[in-house]
Amino acid sequence: MILPIAIARMTSAFASRLARFIFTVLFVITGAFFCLYRLPGDPARMILGRQASEQTLERFREDAGLNQSALTQYTKFLKHSAQLEFGKSLAQHRPVTGIIRERLPFSLFLLCAASLIVIVVALVLPILLFLCNQTWALEIIERLSAVFGIVPPYVSGVLAVVVFAGWLTWLPAIFDSHRFESWFVAAFVLAAYPSAVTFRIFCQELRHSLRSSYALRARAMGFSRSHLILVEAAPNSFSGALGSLGNGIAIFMTGSLFVEAIFGIPGIGLLTYQAVQNKDLPLLAGLCIVFAIGISLLANAIDVLRSTFIVESV
């Protein structure tokens, strides 16, 4: 009986989040179009610079379709975005989709490594410390998490480079994708903030669950401490932790931009920084949409998980 209810809840939650995902991506595509192409000013002049002649500007406007009506430009932009076709990069003179495809594996690897650190530090470590009843270790880590929870990635990234690459010389001056320490320090910096916040909330939820009526009843019935934590407390505490993690997804994704720029990781974060420097509007538009899709997918996936299995376990 529980399984059909869980499946029905998952189906309903999936349909609701799918509609929200489509609306979010459409909103970001519309915002990217108007911010990059329809704000006051001349995009052609901004891209080509003040020294460009009027003939060059007119040729560029005609090739880029900037002399067409706003509705025509938006319709074409929406159609190409749906096909993941963002035109050619103005700086690299190559298709934007191909450039993003080349850089995306580096960012995905960094995000996966950082996500693994978040899971281990924020979800697995508290359970282990509660199982071992290490109160002193919990207090120390919670105090450290209070510090890491207020330090933004661009500050901790610079400090990490100064300490590990400058003082200790553990890291190479130039990022080396074949060295484990290069990836680990960058992933740790990216994971520091969400790990700290989620760790503190998960520990608070575990303490609250262990003092709840159902935990007291289970303790009175003679169940072991491991049963109380693993079966009673942890499943009912994941909802708050996942909620905190879901709220930090945007910071987690956008933080990769600073981390990649600081450490020199050739991912889409560093590519975004370079596109801003070069005023590469087609590349910026494509990157905005890619970031929106990634953030929406992760946030909605966590939301679906919270509203189905976690709710059912309470």
C-alpha positions as CSV (number, residue, x, y, z in Angstrom):
1,M,0.0,0.0,0.0
2,I,2.9,2.3,0.8
3,L,4.6,1.8,-2.6
4,P,1.6,2.9,-4.7
5,I,1.1,6.0,-2.5
6,A,4.8,6.8,-2.9
7,I,4.6,6.3,-6.7
8,A,1.5,8.5,-6.9
9,R,3.2,11.2,-4.9
10,M,6.3,11.0,-7.0
11,T,4.2,11.3,-10.2
12,S,2.3,14.3,-8.9
13,A,5.5,16.0,-7.7
14,F,7.3,15.2,-11.0
15,A,4.5,16.8,-13.1
16,S,4.4,19.9,-10.9
17,R,8.2,20.3,-10.9
18,L,8.3,19.7,-14.7
19,A,5.9,22.6,-15.3
20,R,7.9,24.8,-12.9
21,F,11.2,23.7,-14.7
22,I,9.8,24.6,-18.1
23,F,8.5,28.0,-16.8
24,T,11.9,28.8,-15.2
25,V,13.9,28.0,-18.3
26,L,11.5,30.0,-20.5
27,F,11.8,32.9,-18.1
28,V,15.6,32.8,-18.1
29,I,15.7,32.6,-21.9
30,T,13.4,35.6,-22.1
31,G,15.5,37.5,-19.6
32,A,18.7,36.6,-21.3
33,F,17.3,37.9,-24.7
34,F,16.1,41.2,-23.3
35,C,19.2,41.8,-21.1
36,L,21.7,41.0,-23.9
37,Y,19.9,42.3,-27.0
38,R,17.1,44.7,-26.1
39,L,18.5,46.9,-23.3
40,P,19.1,50.6,-24.2
41,G,22.3,50.9,-26.2
42,D,23.7,49.5,-29.4
43,P,24.8,45.8,-29.0
44,A,26.8,46.1,-32.3
45,R,28.7,49.1,-31.0
46,M,29.2,47.4,-27.6
47,I,30.6,44.3,-29.2
48,L,32.7,45.8,-32.0
49,G,33.9,48.8,-30.0
50,R,34.0,52.5,-30.6
51,Q,36.5,52.4,-33.4
52,A,34.2,50.3,-35.7
53,S,33.0,52.2,-38.8
54,E,29.3,52.6,-39.6
55,Q,29.6,50.3,-42.6
56,T,31.1,47.5,-40.3
57,L,28.3,48.1,-37.8
58,E,25.6,47.8,-40.4
59,R,27.1,44.7,-41.8
60,F,27.3,43.2,-38.3
61,R,23.7,44.1,-37.5
62,E,22.4,42.5,-40.7
63,D,24.4,39.3,-40.2
64,A,23.3,39.1,-36.5
65,G,19.7,40.0,-37.3
66,L,19.8,43.0,-35.0
67,N,18.0,45.2,-37.6
68,Q,14.9,42.9,-37.4
69,S,11.9,43.5,-35.2
70,A,12.0,42.6,-31.5
71,L,9.3,39.9,-32.0
72,T,11.2,38.3,-34.9
73,Q,14.5,38.3,-33.0
74,Y,12.8,36.8,-29.9
75,T,11.1,34.1,-31.8
76,K,14.3,33.1,-33.5
77,F,16.2,33.2,-30.2
78,L,13.6,31.1,-28.5
79,K,13.6,28.5,-31.4
80,H,17.4,28.3,-31.5
81,S,17.6,28.0,-27.7
82,A,15.1,25.1,-27.7
83,Q,17.5,23.4,-30.1
84,L,20.5,24.4,-28.0
85,E,21.8,26.4,-30.9
86,F,23.2,29.7,-29.8
87,G,25.1,30.8,-32.9
88,K,28.8,31.5,-33.1
89,S,31.1,33.0,-30.5
90,L,32.2,36.5,-31.4
91,A,35.6,35.9,-29.8
92,Q,36.4,32.4,-30.8
93,H,34.4,32.3,-34.1
94,R,33.2,28.8,-33.4
95,P,29.7,27.4,-32.5
96,V,28.8,28.2,-28.9
97,T,27.3,24.8,-28.4
98,G,30.7,23.1,-29.3
99,I,32.6,25.4,-27.0
100,I,30.3,24.7,-24.0
101,R,30.5,21.0,-24.8
102,E,34.3,21.1,-24.6
103,R,34.3,22.9,-21.3
104,L,31.3,21.2,-19.6
105,P,33.2,18.0,-18.5
106,F,35.6,20.0,-16.3
107,S,32.7,21.7,-14.6
108,L,30.7,18.5,-14.2
109,F,33.7,16.7,-12.6
110,L,34.2,19.6,-10.2
111,L,30.5,19.7,-9.2
112,C,30.4,15.9,-8.8
113,A,33.6,16.0,-6.6
114,A,32.1,18.9,-4.5
115,S,28.8,17.1,-4.2
116,L,30.5,14.0,-2.9
117,I,32.3,16.1,-0.3
118,V,28.9,17.7,0.7
119,I,27.3,14.3,1.1
120,V,30.1,12.9,3.2
121,V,30.6,15.9,5.4
122,A,27.0,17.1,5.8
123,L,25.0,13.8,5.8
124,V,27.3,10.8,6.5
125,L,29.6,12.4,9.1
126,P,26.9,13.6,11.5
127,I,25.3,10.1,11.5
128,L,28.7,8.5,12.3
129,L,29.4,11.0,15.1
130,F,26.0,10.5,16.6
131,L,26.4,6.7,16.4
132,C,29.8,6.9,18.2
133,N,28.4,9.5,20.6
134,Q,31.2,11.9,19.9
135,T,29.7,15.0,21.4
136,W,33.0,16.9,21.6
137,A,33.8,16.3,17.9
138,L,30.3,17.5,17.0
139,E,30.8,20.7,18.9
140,I,34.1,21.4,17.3
141,I,32.9,20.8,13.7
142,E,29.7,22.8,14.3
143,R,31.9,25.8,15.4
144,L,34.0,25.4,12.3
145,S,30.9,25.2,10.2
146,A,29.8,28.5,11.6
147,V,32.9,30.0,10.2
148,F,32.8,28.3,6.8
149,G,29.1,29.1,6.5
150,I,29.7,32.9,6.3
151,V,32.8,32.8,4.0
152,P,32.0,33.2,0.3
153,P,33.7,30.9,-2.2
154,Y,35.7,33.8,-3.8
155,V,37.3,34.6,-0.4
156,S,38.0,31.0,0.6
157,G,39.3,30.3,-2.9
158,V,41.8,33.1,-2.8
159,L,42.9,32.0,0.7
160,A,43.3,28.4,-0.4
161,V,45.5,29.5,-3.3
162,V,47.7,31.7,-1.1
163,V,48.1,29.0,1.6
164,F,48.3,25.8,-0.5
165,A,50.0,27.1,-3.6
166,G,52.0,30.0,-2.2
167,W,53.1,29.1,1.3
168,L,52.9,25.3,1.4
169,T,53.6,24.8,-2.4
170,W,51.3,21.8,-2.3
171,L,49.4,23.0,-5.4
172,P,50.9,23.8,-8.8
173,A,50.9,27.5,-9.8
174,I,48.9,26.5,-12.9
175,F,45.9,24.1,-12.6
176,D,46.9,20.5,-13.5
177,S,43.8,18.3,-14.2
178,H,46.0,15.2,-13.8
179,R,46.8,16.0,-10.1
180,F,44.4,14.9,-7.4
181,E,45.3,17.8,-5.0
182,S,44.3,20.4,-7.7
183,W,40.8,19.0,-7.9
184,F,40.4,18.2,-4.2
185,V,41.2,21.8,-3.0
186,A,39.0,23.4,-5.6
187,A,36.1,20.9,-4.8
188,F,36.6,21.5,-1.1
189,V,36.4,25.3,-1.5
190,L,33.2,24.9,-3.6
191,A,31.6,22.5,-1.1
192,A,32.6,24.5,2.0
193,Y,29.5,26.7,2.3
194,P,26.7,24.1,1.5
195,S,28.5,21.5,3.7
196,A,28.7,23.9,6.7
197,V,25.1,25.0,6.5
198,T,23.7,21.5,5.8
199,F,25.8,20.0,8.6
200,R,24.5,22.3,11.2
201,I,20.9,21.9,10.2
202,F,21.1,18.1,10.0
203,C,22.7,18.0,13.4
204,Q,19.9,20.1,14.9
205,E,17.3,17.9,13.2
206,L,18.9,14.8,14.5
207,R,18.9,16.1,18.1
208,H,15.3,17.2,17.8
209,S,14.3,13.7,16.4
210,L,16.2,11.9,19.2
211,R,14.1,13.9,21.7
212,S,10.8,13.3,20.0
213,S,8.0,11.1,21.3
214,Y,8.5,8.3,18.8
215,A,12.3,8.1,19.7
216,L,11.5,8.0,23.4
217,R,8.9,5.3,22.8
218,A,11.5,3.3,20.8
219,R,14.1,3.8,23.6
220,A,11.6,2.6,26.2
221,M,10.9,-0.5,24.1
222,G,14.6,-1.4,24.4
223,F,15.8,-0.6,20.9
224,S,19.5,0.1,20.5
225,R,21.1,3.6,19.9
226,S,22.0,2.6,16.4
227,H,18.4,1.7,15.7
228,L,17.2,5.0,17.1
229,I,19.6,7.0,14.9
230,L,19.4,5.0,11.7
231,V,15.8,4.0,11.7
232,E,14.0,6.6,13.7
233,A,16.0,9.9,13.7
234,A,17.9,10.0,10.4
235,P,15.0,9.4,8.0
236,N,13.0,12.1,9.7
237,S,15.8,14.5,9.7
238,F,16.8,14.3,6.0
239,S,13.9,16.6,5.0
240,G,15.4,19.6,6.7
241,A,18.9,18.9,5.5
242,L,17.7,18.4,1.9
243,G,15.7,21.6,2.1
244,S,18.9,23.5,3.2
245,L,20.8,21.8,0.4
246,G,18.2,22.8,-2.2
247,N,18.2,26.4,-1.1
248,G,22.0,26.5,-1.5
249,I,22.0,25.0,-5.0
250,A,22.1,28.4,-6.8
251,I,25.1,29.4,-4.6
252,F,26.7,26.0,-5.2
253,M,26.4,26.4,-9.0
254,T,27.3,30.0,-9.3
255,G,30.1,29.6,-6.8
256,S,31.8,27.4,-9.4
257,L,32.3,30.5,-11.6
258,F,34.6,32.1,-8.9
259,V,36.3,28.8,-8.0
260,E,37.1,28.0,-11.7
261,A,38.4,31.5,-12.3
262,I,40.6,31.5,-9.2
263,F,42.1,28.0,-9.7
264,G,42.2,28.3,-13.5
265,I,39.9,25.3,-14.1
266,P,38.9,25.4,-17.8
267,G,35.2,24.8,-17.2
268,I,32.1,26.8,-18.1
269,G,32.6,29.0,-15.0
270,L,35.9,30.3,-16.3
271,L,34.4,30.4,-19.8
272,T,31.7,32.8,-18.4
273,Y,34.3,35.1,-17.0
274,Q,36.1,35.2,-20.3
275,A,32.8,35.8,-22.2
276,V,32.1,38.8,-20.0
277,Q,35.6,40.2,-20.6
278,N,35.2,39.7,-24.4
279,K,31.6,41.0,-24.5
280,D,30.7,37.7,-26.2
281,L,26.9,38.0,-26.2
282,P,26.0,34.7,-28.0
283,L,28.3,32.8,-25.6
284,L,26.9,34.6,-22.6
285,A,23.3,33.8,-23.7
286,G,24.2,30.1,-24.1
287,L,25.9,30.0,-20.7
288,C,23.0,31.7,-18.9
289,I,20.6,29.1,-20.3
290,V,23.0,26.2,-19.4
291,F,23.3,27.5,-15.8
292,A,19.5,27.9,-15.6
293,I,18.9,24.4,-16.8
294,G,21.5,22.9,-14.4
295,I,20.2,24.8,-11.3
296,S,16.6,24.1,-12.1
297,L,17.2,20.4,-12.6
298,L,19.1,20.0,-9.3
299,A,16.7,22.1,-7.3
300,N,13.6,20.3,-8.6
301,A,15.2,16.8,-8.2
302,I,15.9,17.6,-4.5
303,D,12.4,19.0,-4.1
304,V,10.8,15.8,-5.6
305,L,12.9,13.7,-3.3
306,R,11.8,15.7,-0.3
307,S,8.1,15.5,-1.2
308,T,8.0,11.8,-1.9
309,F,10.3,9.4,0.0
310,I,11.2,11.7,2.8
311,V,7.6,12.6,3.5
312,E,6.6,9.0,3.3
313,S,9.2,7.9,5.9
314,V,7.8,10.3,8.5
